[in-house]
Amino acid sequence: MMRYLMNGYTNIFNSRYNRSGTILQGPFRSESIDSENYFIHLSRYIHLNPLVAGIVDSLEDWQWSSCLDYVGLRDGTLCDKKEIMSDFKYPNEYREFLENDIERMFAVKNLEME
């Protein structure tokens, strides 16, 4: 779906501005999520991204993330939380799961910057 959307936009843009080639950084790429463990860690990675990127100072500050729903600070209906939250008894357990990885993610980011 994303490939068709991006190709369509690229074709229109290239036609309008008499150019060729890609517009954005690269083609859409997808990865298969092949285990529940990977799925949960991927969720943590996504929820911590705004914090690690330095966009916000705390997880609560990024209102566009479903993280607020998962940690019990908002009762949104956009995401189906059953799959991820089935491994956690309470929302604060998921929050602890997130917080336990913050330092490691900052360390990895700092290594990448060097």
N, C-alpha and C positions, 0 to 999 in steps of 0.2 A: 504494500500500500504506500509506504513512504517513498519507495523508489519511483513509483508512477507519479506521485505528487511532485517530487523534486525534478524529475525529468520533464514533466509538463511545464513547470515554472521556468526551468532552464531554457527549454525550447522557445517559449514566448519571449523571455528576456533577450535571448540571443537574436531572435528574429527582429525584435523592436530596435535593438542597438547594433545590428549588423555585425555580430561577433559570433565566435564559436567556442566550444569547450565548456568546462564546468564553471560554475559560479562560486559555489561554496567550497569549503576545505577539501572535501572528498565525498565519495559515495556513501550512502547509508549502509551501515554494517549492523548485523545482528548476531547475537551469541545465543546458543541454546543453553537453557538452564536445566541441567541434567540431574540435580539433586536438591533435596529440601534444604540441606545445609548451605549450599551455594545460594539458594534463593533468599534465605534469611540474611546471610552476610551481604548479599547484593542490596537488600533493603536497607541495611545499616549504612552501607557505603553511600547510597543515594540520599538518605536522610541527613548524613553528616556533611555532605558536599558543601552547602552554603556556609557552614561554620568553618570548615577547613580551608575553603577558598578565601576566607576573610570578608565575606559579604555581610555577615552578621556576627555579633558577639556571643549570642546564645541561640540555642535551637528554637526557642519561643519567638524570636524576632523575625523568622522567615515565614510569613503568613501564607505563602503559596505552596508550602510543603504539606503533604499528608502526615508528616511527622507529628504534628499537633493532635491529630486524630488518634494515632497509634499510642501516644503517651497519655491520653486521656484529658488533654486540655481543650479539645474541641470535639463536637459530635457531628462530624461531616458524614455525608452519605455518598460521596463520589467513589471512594475506594471500598472494596470488599476486604476487610481486615481479617477475616476468619483464618485464611491460610497461614499468615505470618503469626498472628496472635495465638494460634493453637499451641505454640511452644511456650507461651507465657501465661501464667495464671492471672496476672494483673498488669495494667498498663505501665505501672512504675517498674515492673521487671523488664519490660522492653526498653524503658528509658535507661535503666542501669546497663543493659546490654549495649546500648548506644554509647553511653558515657565511658564504659570500660575500654573502648577502642579509640577514643579521641586522641590521646597522647601518641599512640602508634601511628595514626593517620597523619598527625602533624610532623612526626619524625620522618615518615616516608616522603612527605611533601618537601621537607627541608633537604633531604638527600637528593631529591630530584632537581632542586634548585641549584645545588652546588656543582 
